[in-house]
Amino acid sequence: MEDLKSNSRRDFLRKFGILSASIAASPVLSTQAASGIEKLTILHTNDVHSRIDPFPMDGSRNAGLGGVARRATLIKQIRKEEDHVLLLDAGDIFQGTPYFNLYGGELELKLMSELGYDAATLGNHDFDNGVDGFSKQMHHAQFPIICSNYDFRNTSLENKTSPYKIFKKGKLKIGVIGIGIELEGLVEKRNYGETIYLDPVIQANKFAAILKEDEKCDLVICLSHLGYKYKDKKVSDQVLANQTKNIDLIIGAHTHTFMQQPEVLKNAESKEVKIFQVGFAGINLGRIDFYFERAKNRKSSVASTLEINESLDI
């Protein structure tokens, strides 16, 4: 948990008047200690790909990293320290280890439920056993699957996903949407069946407007499985950020991009939107702490990438 003790985090908190001199040395900022400021901690994963165990100690680049049990330890520790936590996943929950081949996704969704995930979206590999394969396992997920640009009419996923969800944490309202990648040419037709892919920019704008303008959400998050960026004109997180309004944070996936800090871009109204993605296989847990100052009508954030390694072994 060294990231919580870093000078940069304390400097950030001092800059925005969040830390008083009496608590500046403390690694944890409680909501009660920061009068007039509301804090939200967002934890996130992407492209875990059925990686239940740590990578083997075989001398490879990722040797010894990851593991669901270790992630659970870290999440539990953070929840003890923070009052308001959201745990989210940006898709590709399935495929990558024999656990998926043996259990078809049951284990992955059960473990995510045990870890207390609040929501997830679908990635292309979550269709690897077909729409019916995912639908069959959905009852193991004790959290909503959010899909804003897939039309599942005439499939077994019809009415089983949500275009958006609103979460209340203390006095805060957080809206979450989920945007998936185009399946044609990436997923076999027989696996996605009659699923209709809807324009991600149009759908993101539609539901983000509902959340920010109609529902008055303090923060709007997009769980995106589009991919961080591309050399061609394919829609990516960067394109989505530039061409939409009302989204504050894009939690990305698909391209397995390792980011130590979010990228900050300007949206269609020249307002800031952050993009964050933390690699793949559960090697990292992303963390973003948002601080809301209602009296001054502003919000600020500080982010970190937390490595899941042997230090978390019990």
Phi and psi in degrees as GROMACS dihedral restraints (atoms count N, CA, C in turn):
[ dihedral_restraints ]
;  ai    aj    ak    al  type     phi  dphi    fc
    3     4     5     6     1   -62.6    20    10
    4     5     6     7     1   -26.6    20    10
    6     7     8     9     1   -61.2    20    10
    7     8     9    10     1   -31.1    20    10
    9    10    11    12     1   -72.5    20    10
   10    11    12    13     1   -18.9    20    10
   12    13    14    15     1  -100.7    20    10
   13    14    15    16     1     1.5    20    10
   15    16    17    18     1   -68.5    20    10
   16    17    18    19     1   151.4    20    10
   18    19    20    21     1   -62.3    20    10
   19    20    21    22     1   -36.6    20    10
   21    22    23    24     1   -62.7    20    10
   22    23    24    25     1   -38.8    20    10
   24    25    26    27     1   -67.1    20    10
   25    26    27    28     1   -43.1    20    10
   27    28    29    30     1   -66.4    20    10
   28    29    30    31     1   -38.7    20    10
   30    31    32    33     1   -62.2    20    10
   31    32    33    34     1   -41.1    20    10
   33    34    35    36     1   -61.3    20    10
   34    35    36    37     1   -46.8    20    10
   36    37    38    39     1   -64.8    20    10
   37    38    39    40     1   -39.6    20    10
   39    40    41    42     1   -64.2    20    10
   40    41    42    43     1   -40.6    20    10
   42    43    44    45     1   -56.1    20    10
   43    44    45    46     1   -39.5    20    10
   45    46    47    48     1   -99.1    20    10
   46    47    48    49     1    16.1    20    10
   48    49    50    51     1    70.5    20    10
   49    50    51    52     1    22.3    20    10
   51    52    53    54     1   -87.7    20    10
   52    53    54    55     1   -34.5    20    10
   54    55    56    57     1   -99.9    20    10
   55    56    57    58     1   130.6    20    10
   57    58    59    60     1   -88.9    20    10
   58    59    60    61     1   165.2    20    10
   60    61    62    63     1   -61.3    20    10
   61    62    63    64     1   -30.7    20    10
   63    64    65    66     1   -71.7    20    10
   64    65    66    67     1   -22.8    20    10
   66    67    68    69     1  -119.0    20    10
   67    68    69    70     1    10.3    20    10
   69    70    71    72     1   -62.0    20    10
   70    71    72    73     1   -27.8    20    10
   72    73    74    75     1   -83.3    20    10
   73    74    75    76     1   -10.6    20    10
   75    76    77    78     1   -74.4    20    10
   76    77    78    79     1   137.7    20    10
   78    79    80    81     1   -75.7    20    10
   79    80    81    82     1   -15.3    20    10
   81    82    83    84     1  -122.8    20    10
   82    83    84    85     1   132.6    20    10
   84    85    86    87     1  -103.4    20    10
   85    86    87    88     1   115.6    20    10
   87    88    89    90     1   -86.0    20    10
   88    89    90    91     1   152.4    20    10
   90    91    92    93     1   -61.0    20    10
   91    92    93    94     1   -38.9    20    10
   93    94    95    96     1   -64.4    20    10
   94    95    96    97     1   -33.3    20    10
   96    97    98    99     1   -74.1    20    10
   97    98    99   100     1   -20.9    20    10
   99   100   101   102     1  -105.2    20    10
  100   101   102   103     1    85.9    20    10
  102   103   104   105     1   -61.7    20    10
  103   104   105   106     1   127.4    20    10
  105   106   107   108     1    82.6    20    10
  106   107   108   109     1     0.0    20    10
  108   109   110   111     1  -119.6    20    10
  109   110   111   112     1   131.8    20    10
  111   112   113   114     1  -109.1    20    10
  112   113   114   115     1   134.2    20    10
  114   115   116   117     1  -114.4    20    10
  115   116   117   118     1   138.6    20    10
  117   118   119   120     1  -129.2    20    10
  118   119   120   121     1   129.6    20    10
  120   121   122   123     1  -107.4    20    10
  121   122   123   124     1   121.6    20    10
  123   124   125   126     1  -106.8    20    10
  124   125   126   127     1   123.9    20    10
  126   127   128   129     1  -111.6    20    10
  127   128   129   130     1   141.8    20    10
  129   130   131   132     1  -152.2    20    10
  130   131   132   133     1   151.8    20    10
  132   133   134   135     1  -131.0    20    10
  133   134   135   136     1   165.9    20    10
  135   136   137   138     1  -156.6    20    10
  136   137   138   139     1   149.4    20    10
  138   139   140   141     1    52.3    20    10
  139   140   141   142     1    47.2    20    10
  141   142   143   144     1   -69.3    20    10
  142   143   144   145     1   -29.0    20    10
  144   145   146   147     1    52.0    20    10
  145   146   147   148     1    50.8    20    10
  147   148   149   150     1    59.6    20    10
  148   149   150   151     1    20.9    20    10
  150   151   152   153     1   -82.5    20    10
  151   152   153   154     1    95.0    20    10
  153   154   155   156     1   -86.2    20    10
  154   155   156   157     1   -46.4    20    10
  156   157   158   159     1   -94.1    20    10
  157   158   159   160     1   160.3    20    10
  159   160   161   162     1   -61.2    20    10
  160   161   162   163     1   157.1    20    10
  162   163   164   165     1   -61.9    20    10
  163   164   165   166     1   144.9    20    10
  165   166   167   168     1   -66.0    20    10
  166   167   168   169     1   155.0    20    10
  168   169   170   171     1   -81.8    20    10
  169   170   171   172     1    74.1    20    10
  171   172   173   174     1  -114.1    20    10
  172   173   174   175     1    11.8    20    10
  174   175   176   177     1    83.2    20    10
  175   176   177   178     1     1.0    20    10
  177   178   179   180     1   -77.1    20    10
  178   179   180   181     1   173.4    20    10
  180   181   182   183     1   -58.5    20    10
  181   182   183   184     1   -36.6    20    10
  183   184   185   186     1  -103.3    20    10
  184   185   186   187     1    15.9    20    10
  186   187   188   189     1   -53.2    20    10
  187   188   189   190     1   127.8    20    10
  189   190   191   192     1    80.0    20    10
  190   191   192   193     1     0.4    20    10
  192   193   194   195     1   -96.5    20    10
  193   194   195   196     1   157.4    20    10
  195   196   197   198     1    84.5    20    10
  196   197   198   199     1  -168.3    20    10
  198   199   200   201     1   114.7    20    10
  199   200   201   202     1   129.1    20    10
  201   202   203   204     1   -66.2    20    10
  202   203   204   205     1   -39.7    20    10
  204   205   206   207     1   -60.4    20    10
  205   206   207   208     1   -41.7    20    10
  207   208   209   210     1   -66.1    20    10
  208   209   210   211     1   -41.6    20    10
  210   211   212   213     1   -61.7    20    10
  211   212   213   214     1   -40.0    20    10
  213   214   215   216     1   -60.9    20    10
  214   215   216   217     1   -40.4    20    10
  216   217   218   219     1   -60.9    20    10
  217   218   219   220     1   -45.6    20    10
  219   220   221   222     1   -66.7    20    10
  220   221   222   223     1   -44.1    20    10
  222   223   224   225     1   -62.8    20    10
  223   224   225   226     1   -42.0    20    10
  225   226   227   228     1   -61.2    20    10
  226   227   228   229     1   -41.7    20    10
  228   229   230   231     1   -63.3    20    10
  229   230   231   232     1   -44.5    20    10
  231   232   233   234     1   -65.0    20    10
  232   233   234   235     1   -40.2    20    10
  234   235   236   237     1   -64.4    20    10
  235   236   237   238     1   -30.4    20    10
  237   238   239   240     1   -68.4    20    10
  238   239   240   241     1   -30.5    20    10
  240   241   242   243     1   -88.3    20    10
  241   242   243   244     1   -25.8    20    10
  243   244   245   246     1  -119.0    20    10
  244   245   246   247     1   143.8    20    10
  246   247   248   249     1   -78.6    20    10
  247   248   249   250     1   -36.4    20    10
  249   250   251   252     1  -128.0    20    10
  250   251   252   253     1   107.9    20    10
  252   253   254   255     1  -128.0    20    10
  253   254   255   256     1   135.4    20    10
  255   256   257   258     1  -117.0    20    10
  256   257   258   259     1   131.7    20    10
  258   259   260   261     1  -116.1    20    10
  259   260   261   262     1   120.1    20    10
  261   262   263   264     1  -131.4    20    10
  262   263   264   265     1   154.8    20    10
  264   265   266   267     1  -134.7    20    10
  265   266   267   268     1   140.2    20    10
  267   268   269   270     1  -102.2    20    10
  268   269   270   271     1    21.3    20    10
  270   271   272   273     1   100.1    20    10
  271   272   273   274     1   172.4    20    10
  273   274   275   276     1    60.1    20    10
  274   275   276   277     1    56.1    20    10
  276   277   278   279     1   -71.2    20    10
  277   278   279   280     1   -37.0    20    10
  279   280   281   282     1   -94.2    20    10
  280   281   282   283     1   164.9    20    10
  282   283   284   285     1    75.9    20    10
  283   284   285   286     1   124.9    20    10
  285   286   287   288     1   145.6    20    10
  286   287   288   289     1   -21.9    20    10
  288   289   290   291     1  -138.3    20    10
  289   290   291   292     1   165.7    20    10
  291   292   293   294     1   -60.5    20    10
  292   293   294   295     1   -19.3    20    10
  294   295   296   297     1   -57.7    20    10
  295   296   297   298     1   -39.1    20    10
  297   298   299   300     1   -69.9    20    10
  298   299   300   301     1   -41.8    20    10
  300   301   302   303     1   -62.1    20    10
  301   302   303   304     1   -35.9    20    10
  303   304   305   306     1   -80.5    20    10
  304   305   306   307     1   -40.7    20    10
  306   307   308   309     1  -116.2    20    10
  307   308   309   310     1    -2.1    20    10
  309   310   311   312     1    66.3    20    10
  310   311   312   313     1    18.9    20    10
  312   313   314   315     1   104.2    20    10
  313   314   315   316     1    -8.6    20    10
  315   316   317   318     1   -58.9    20    10
  316   317   318   319     1   -47.5    20    10
  318   319   320   321     1   -63.8    20    10
  319   320   321   322     1   -42.5    20    10
  321   322   323   324     1   -60.1    20    10
  322   323   324   325     1   -46.1    20    10
  324   325   326   327     1   -71.7    20    10
  325   326   327   328     1   -35.1    20    10
  327   328   329   330     1   -63.5    20    10
  328   329   330   331     1   -43.6    20    10
  330   331   332   333     1   -67.8    20    10
  331   332   333   334     1   -40.4    20    10
  333   334   335   336     1   -60.6    20    10
  334   335   336   337     1   -37.2    20    10
  336   337   338   339     1   -65.9    20    10
  337   338   339   340     1   -40.6    20    10
  339   340   341   342     1   -63.2    20    10
  340   341   342   343     1   -36.1    20    10
  342   343   344   345     1   -75.1    20    10
  343   344   345   346     1   -11.5    20    10
  345   346   347   348     1    81.2    20    10
  346   347   348   349     1    35.7    20    10
  348   349   350   351     1   -59.7    20    10
  349   350   351   352     1   140.7    20    10
  351   352   353   354     1   -88.4    20    10
  352   353   354   355     1   -31.1    20    10
  354   355   356   357     1  -169.4    20    10
  355   356   357   358     1   160.9    20    10
  357   358   359   360     1  -149.8    20    10
  358   359   360   361     1   163.4    20    10
  360   361   362   363     1  -119.7    20    10
  361   362   363   364     1   174.6    20    10
  363   364   365   366     1   -94.9    20    10
  364   365   366   367     1   137.7    20    10
  366   367   368   369     1  -104.6    20    10
  367   368   369   370     1   171.4    20    10
  369   370   371   372     1   -61.1    20    10
  370   371   372   373     1   -35.5    20    10
  372   373   374   375     1   -73.9    20    10
  373   374   375   376     1   -11.9    20    10
  375   376   377   378     1   -74.7    20    10
  376   377   378   379     1    -4.4    20    10
  378   379   380   381     1   -99.5    20    10
  379   380   381   382     1     7.1    20    10
  381   382   383   384     1   -65.2    20    10
  382   383   384   385     1   -23.6    20    10
  384   385   386   387     1  -103.4    20    10
  385   386   387   388     1    19.1    20    10
  387   388   389   390     1    81.8    20    10
  388   389   390   391     1   167.9    20    10
  390   391   392   393     1   -57.5    20    10
  391   392   393   394     1   -42.1    20    10
  393   394   395   396     1   -65.4    20    10
  394   395   396   397     1   -35.4    20    10
  396   397   398   399     1   -63.8    20    10
  397   398   399   400     1   -42.1    20    10
  399   400   401   402     1   -70.8    20    10
  400   401   402   403     1   -41.9    20    10
  402   403   404   405     1   -59.2    20    10
  403   404   405   406     1   -38.8    20    10
  405   406   407   408     1   -61.7    20    10
  406   407   408   409     1   -32.3    20    10
  408   409   410   411     1   -93.0    20    10
  409   410   411   412     1    -9.1    20    10
  411   412   413   414     1   -61.3    20    10
  412   413   414   415     1   -27.5    20    10
  414   415   416   417     1   -67.4    20    10
  415   416   417   418     1   -14.0    20    10
  417   418   419   420     1   -80.6    20    10
  418   419   420   421     1   -13.5    20    10
  420   421   422   423     1   -91.0    20    10
  421   422   423   424     1   110.2    20    10
  423   424   425   426     1   -91.8    20    10
  424   425   426   427     1    43.0    20    10
  426   427   428   429     1  -155.4    20    10
  427   428   429   430     1   155.9    20    10
  429   430   431   432     1   -76.5    20    10
  430   431   432   433     1   145.8    20    10
  432   433   434   435     1   -98.9    20    10
  433   434   435   436     1   118.7    20    10
  435   436   437   438     1  -104.7    20    10
  436   437   438   439     1   120.3    20    10
  438   439   440   441     1  -135.8    20    10
  439   440   441   442     1   112.8    20    10
  441   442   443   444     1   -97.8    20    10
  442   443   444   445     1   -15.4    20    10
  444   445   446   447     1  -131.4    20    10
  445   446   447   448     1    22.0    20    10
  447   448   449   450     1  -114.5    20    10
  448   449   450   451     1   127.2    20    10
  450   451   452   453     1   -98.2    20    10
  451   452   453   454     1   111.2    20    10
  453   454   455   456     1   -98.2    20    10
  454   455   456   457     1    17.0    20    10
  456   457   458   459     1   -58.1    20    10
  457   458   459   460     1   141.0    20    10
  459   460   461   462     1    68.9    20    10
  460   461   462   463     1    20.6    20    10
  462   463   464   465     1  -126.9    20    10
  463   464   465   466     1   170.0    20    10
  465   466   467   468     1   -72.3    20    10
  466   467   468   469     1    -8.2    20    10
  468   469   470   471     1   -94.1    20    10
  469   470   471   472     1     2.1    20    10
  471   472   473   474     1   -59.1    20    10
  472   473   474   475     1   129.6    20    10
  474   475   476   477     1    66.7    20    10
  475   476   477   478     1    13.6    20    10
  477   478   479   480     1  -105.3    20    10
  478   479   480   481     1    -9.2    20    10
  480   481   482   483     1  -117.5    20    10
  481   482   483   484     1   169.5    20    10
  483   484   485   486     1  -124.2    20    10
  484   485   486   487     1   142.4    20    10
  486   487   488   489     1   -73.3    20    10
  487   488   489   490     1   -23.4    20    10
  489   490   491   492     1  -163.0    20    10
  490   491   492   493     1   163.4    20    10
  492   493   494   495     1  -140.5    20    10
  493   494   495   496     1   148.9    20    10
  495   496   497   498     1  -114.9    20    10
  496   497   498   499     1   129.3    20    10
  498   499   500   501     1  -114.9    20    10
  499   500   501   502     1   137.1    20    10
  501   502   503   504     1  -108.3    20    10
  502   503   504   505     1   121.7    20    10
  504   505   506   507     1  -124.9    20    10
  505   506   507   508     1   105.8    20    10
  507   508   509   510     1    61.6    20    10
  508   509   510   511     1  -126.0    20    10
  510   511   512   513     1   -90.8    20    10
  511   512   513   514     1     2.0    20    10
  513   514   515   516     1   -94.4    20    10
  514   515   516   517     1   144.2    20    10
  516   517   518   519     1  -114.5    20    10
  517   518   519   520     1   124.2    20    10
  519   520   521   522     1  -119.6    20    10
  520   521   522   523     1   122.4    20    10
  522   523   524   525     1   -99.0    20    10
  523   524   525   526     1   138.5    20    10
  525   526   527   528     1  -128.5    20    10
  526   527   528   529     1   130.5    20    10
  528   529   530   531     1  -118.1    20    10
  529   530   531   532     1   166.7    20    10
  531   532   533   534     1  -135.2    20    10
  532   533   534   535     1   125.3    20    10
  534   535   536   537     1  -118.9    20    10
  535   536   537   538     1   124.0    20    10
  537   538   539   540     1  -104.0    20    10
  538   539   540   541     1   160.4    20    10
  540   541   542   543     1   -79.1    20    10
  541   542   543   544     1   157.4    20    10
  543   544   545   546     1   -64.3    20    10
  544   545   546   547     1   128.7    20    10
  546   547   548   549     1   -86.2    20    10
  547   548   549   550     1   -30.9    20    10
  549   550   551   552     1   -61.5    20    10
  550   551   552   553     1   127.6    20    10
  552   553   554   555     1    86.9    20    10
  553   554   555   556     1   -11.0    20    10
  555   556   557   558     1  -112.8    20    10
  556   557   558   559     1   -35.7    20    10
  558   559   560   561     1  -121.3    20    10
  559   560   561   562     1   140.6    20    10
  561   562   563   564     1   -60.7    20    10
  562   563   564   565     1   138.2    20    10
  564   565   566   567     1   -54.7    20    10
  565   566   567   568     1   -39.0    20    10
  567   568   569   570     1   -65.3    20    10
  568   569   570   571     1   -20.9    20    10
  570   571   572   573     1   -83.7    20    10
  571   572   573   574     1   -31.4    20    10
  573   574   575   576     1  -104.5    20    10
  574   575   576   577     1    -8.7    20    10
  576   577   578   579     1    55.6    20    10
  577   578   579   580     1  -124.3    20    10
  579   580   581   582     1   -91.9    20    10
  580   581   582   583     1    12.6    20    10
  582   583   584   585     1   -58.8    20    10
  583   584   585   586     1   130.5    20    10
  585   586   587   588     1  -106.1    20    10
  586   587   588   589     1   126.2    20    10
  588   589   590   591     1   -86.3    20    10
  589   590   591   592     1   124.2    20    10
  591   592   593   594     1  -105.6    20    10
  592   593   594   595     1   150.0    20    10
  594   595   596   597     1   -52.6    20    10
  595   596   597   598     1   121.3    20    10
  597   598   599   600     1   -65.8    20    10
  598   599   600   601     1   -35.9    20    10
  600   601   602   603     1   -68.6    20    10
  601   602   603   604     1   -44.9    20    10
  603   604   605   606     1   -62.5    20    10
  604   605   606   607     1   -46.4    20    10
  606   607   608   609     1   -68.0    20    10
  607   608   609   610     1   -39.5    20    10
  609   610   611   612     1   -63.1    20    10
  610   611   612   613     1   -44.1    20    10
  612   613   614   615     1   -63.1    20    10
  613   614   615   616     1   -40.6    20    10
  615   616   617   618     1   -60.4    20    10
  616   617   618   619     1   -52.2    20    10
  618   619   620   621     1   -80.9    20    10
  619   620   621   622     1   -30.1    20    10
  621   622   623   624     1   -65.2    20    10
  622   623   624   625     1   -36.5    20    10
  624   625   626   627     1   -65.0    20    10
  625   626   627   628     1   -40.9    20    10
  627   628   629   630     1   -60.0    20    10
  628   629   630   631     1   -44.9    20    10
  630   631   632   633     1   -69.9    20    10
  631   632   633   634     1   -44.2    20    10
  633   634   635   636     1   -82.7    20    10
  634   635   636   637     1   -44.7    20    10
  636   637   638   639     1   -88.2    20    10
  637   638   639   640     1   -42.8    20    10
  639   640   641   642     1   -87.2    20    10
  640   641   642   643     1   -46.8    20    10
  642   643   644   645     1   -88.2    20    10
  643   644   645   646     1    -8.6    20    10
  645   646   647   648     1    57.7    20    10
  646   647   648   649     1    43.3    20    10
  648   649   650   651     1   -68.7    20    10
  649   650   651   652     1   142.2    20    10
  651   652   653   654     1   -75.1    20    10
  652   653   654   655     1   -25.7    20    10
  654   655   656   657     1  -148.0    20    10
  655   656   657   658     1   136.9    20    10
  657   658   659   660     1  -118.5    20    10
  658   659   660   661     1   124.7    20    10
  660   661   662   663     1  -114.2    20    10
  661   662   663   664     1   135.9    20    10
  663   664   665   666     1  -110.0    20    10
  664   665   666   667     1   119.4    20    10
  666   667   668   669     1   -85.6    20    10
  667   668   669   670     1   110.9    20    10
  669   670   671   672     1  -115.0    20    10
  670   671   672   673     1   131.6    20    10
  672   673   674   675     1  -113.3    20    10
  673   674   675   676     1    34.5    20    10
  675   676   677   678     1   -82.6    20    10
  676   677   678   679     1   -30.8    20    10
  678   679   680   681     1   104.7    20    10
  679   680   681   682     1   148.3    20    10
  681   682   683   684     1   -66.0    20    10
  682   683   684   685     1   -55.8    20    10
  684   685   686   687     1  -159.3    20    10
  685   686   687   688     1   159.1    20    10
  687   688   689   690     1  -138.1    20    10
  688   689   690   691     1   159.7    20    10
  690   691   692   693     1   -77.3    20    10
  691   692   693   694     1   -26.3    20    10
  693   694   695   696     1   -95.5    20    10
  694   695   696   697     1  -163.4    20    10
  696   697   698   699     1   -91.2    20    10
  697   698   699   700     1    10.6    20    10
  699   700   701   702     1   -57.1    20    10
  700   701   702   703     1   139.2    20    10
  702   703   704   705     1   -66.5    20    10
  703   704   705   706     1   127.2    20    10
  705   706   707   708     1  -127.9    20    10
  706   707   708   709     1  -180.0    20    10
  708   709   710   711     1   -61.2    20    10
  709   710   711   712     1   -38.1    20    10
  711   712   713   714     1   -64.7    20    10
  712   713   714   715     1   -43.3    20    10
  714   715   716   717     1   -64.0    20    10
  715   716   717   718     1   -44.6    20    10
  717   718   719   720     1   -60.0    20    10
  718   719   720   721     1   -43.4    20    10
  720   721   722   723     1   -60.8    20    10
  721   722   723   724     1   -45.6    20    10
  723   724   725   726     1   -68.9    20    10
  724   725   726   727     1   -30.5    20    10
  726   727   728   729     1  -104.9    20    10
  727   728   729   730     1     6.8    20    10
  729   730   731   732     1  -120.4    20    10
  730   731   732   733     1   170.3    20    10
  732   733   734   735     1  -128.0    20    10
  733   734   735   736     1   158.3    20    10
  735   736   737   738     1    77.3    20    10
  736   737   738   739     1    -4.5    20    10
  738   739   740   741     1   -91.8    20    10
  739   740   741   742     1   129.6    20    10
  741   742   743   744     1   -95.3    20    10
  742   743   744   745     1   -33.5    20    10
  744   745   746   747     1  -144.2    20    10
  745   746   747   748     1   130.9    20    10
  747   748   749   750     1  -110.0    20    10
  748   749   750   751     1   115.7    20    10
  750   751   752   753     1   -95.0    20    10
  751   752   753   754     1   111.0    20    10
  753   754   755   756     1   -95.7    20    10
  754   755   756   757     1   175.3    20    10
  756   757   758   759     1  -165.1    20    10
  757   758   759   760     1  -170.9    20    10
  759   760   761   762     1    82.3    20    10
  760   761   762   763     1   -46.2    20    10
  762   763   764   765     1   -89.2    20    10
  763   764   765   766     1     0.5    20    10
  765   766   767   768     1    54.0    20    10
  766   767   768   769     1    43.1    20    10
  768   769   770   771     1   -83.7    20    10
  769   770   771   772     1   125.3    20    10
  771   772   773   774     1   -90.1    20    10
  772   773   774   775     1   113.5    20    10
  774   775   776   777     1  -120.5    20    10
  775   776   777   778     1   131.5    20    10
  777   778   779   780     1   -84.3    20    10
  778   779   780   781     1   -27.8    20    10
  780   781   782   783     1  -140.1    20    10
  781   782   783   784     1   152.9    20    10
  783   784   785   786     1   -64.0    20    10
  784   785   786   787     1   150.6    20    10
  786   787   788   789     1   -89.8    20    10
  787   788   789   790     1   138.7    20    10
  789   790   791   792     1  -110.8    20    10
  790   791   792   793     1   120.4    20    10
  792   793   794   795     1  -122.1    20    10
  793   794   795   796     1   171.8    20    10
  795   796   797   798     1  -100.7    20    10
  796   797   798   799     1   136.7    20    10
  798   799   800   801     1   -88.4    20    10
  799   800   801   802     1  -167.8    20    10
  801   802   803   804     1   -65.5    20    10
  802   803   804   805     1   -15.0    20    10
  804   805   806   807     1  -109.6    20    10
  805   806   807   808     1    15.2    20    10
  807   808   809   810     1    62.5    20    10
  808   809   810   811     1    26.8    20    10
  810   811   812   813     1   -99.8    20    10
  811   812   813   814     1   154.8    20    10
  813   814   815   816     1   -72.7    20    10
  814   815   816   817     1   138.3    20    10
  816   817   818   819     1  -135.4    20    10
  817   818   819   820     1   136.2    20    10
  819   820   821   822     1  -101.4    20    10
  820   821   822   823     1   144.2    20    10
  822   823   824   825     1  -120.8    20    10
  823   824   825   826     1   130.4    20    10
  825   826   827   828     1  -141.9    20    10
  826   827   828   829     1   136.5    20    10
  828   829   830   831     1  -148.9    20    10
  829   830   831   832     1   141.9    20    10
  831   832   833   834     1  -125.5    20    10
  832   833   834   835     1    45.6    20    10
  834   835   836   837     1    87.4    20    10
  835   836   837   838     1  -126.1    20    10
  837   838   839   840     1  -163.3    20    10
  838   839   840   841     1   171.9    20    10
  840   841   842   843     1    63.6    20    10
  841   842   843   844     1    18.4    20    10
  843   844   845   846     1    68.8    20    10
  844   845   846   847     1    21.7    20    10
  846   847   848   849     1   -67.6    20    10
  847   848   849   850     1   -34.3    20    10
  849   850   851   852     1  -127.1    20    10
  850   851   852   853     1   156.9    20    10
  852   853   854   855     1  -118.3    20    10
  853   854   855   856     1   124.1    20    10
  855   856   857   858     1   -81.1    20    10
  856   857   858   859     1   145.8    20    10
  858   859   860   861     1  -138.2    20    10
  859   860   861   862     1   130.9    20    10
  861   862   863   864     1  -133.3    20    10
  862   863   864   865     1   122.8    20    10
  864   865   866   867     1  -101.1    20    10
  865   866   867   868     1   118.6    20    10
  867   868   869   870     1  -101.0    20    10
  868   869   870   871     1   139.6    20    10
  870   871   872   873     1  -121.9    20    10
  871   872   873   874     1   123.8    20    10
  873   874   875   876     1  -109.9    20    10
  874   875   876   877     1   121.3    20    10
  876   877   878   879     1  -108.1    20    10
  877   878   879   880     1    96.4    20    10
  879   880   881   882     1   -67.1    20    10
  880   881   882   883     1   -36.3    20    10
  882   883   884   885     1   -61.0    20    10
  883   884   885   886     1   -32.0    20    10
  885   886   887   888     1  -106.3    20    10
  886   887   888   889     1     3.9    20    10
  888   889   890   891     1    52.7    20    10
  889   890   891   892     1    50.2    20    10
  891   892   893   894     1  -144.7    20    10
  892   893   894   895     1   157.6    20    10
  894   895   896   897     1  -134.2    20    10
  895   896   897   898     1   149.6    20    10
  897   898   899   900     1  -137.5    20    10
  898   899   900   901     1   165.2    20    10
  900   901   902   903     1  -150.0    20    10
  901   902   903   904     1   158.6    20    10
  903   904   905   906     1  -138.8    20    10
  904   905   906   907     1   138.6    20    10
  906   907   908   909     1  -128.5    20    10
  907   908   909   910     1   159.0    20    10
  909   910   911   912     1  -155.8    20    10
  910   911   912   913     1   157.4    20    10
  912   913   914   915     1  -110.9    20    10
  913   914   915   916     1   121.0    20    10
  915   916   917   918     1  -103.6    20    10
  916   917   918   919     1   118.3    20    10
  918   919   920   921     1   -76.5    20    10
  919   920   921   922     1   137.1    20    10
  921   922   923   924     1   -95.9    20    10
  922   923   924   925     1   104.9    20    10
  924   925   926   927     1  -139.2    20    10
  925   926   927   928     1  -171.4    20    10
  927   928   929   930     1   -64.8    20    10
  928   929   930   931     1   -17.0    20    10
  930   931   932   933     1   -64.2    20    10
  931   932   933   934     1   -16.1    20    10
  933   934   935   936     1   -96.3    20    10
  934   935   936   937     1     1.7    20    10
  936   937   938   939     1   -67.2    20    10
  937   938   939   940     1   135.4    20    10
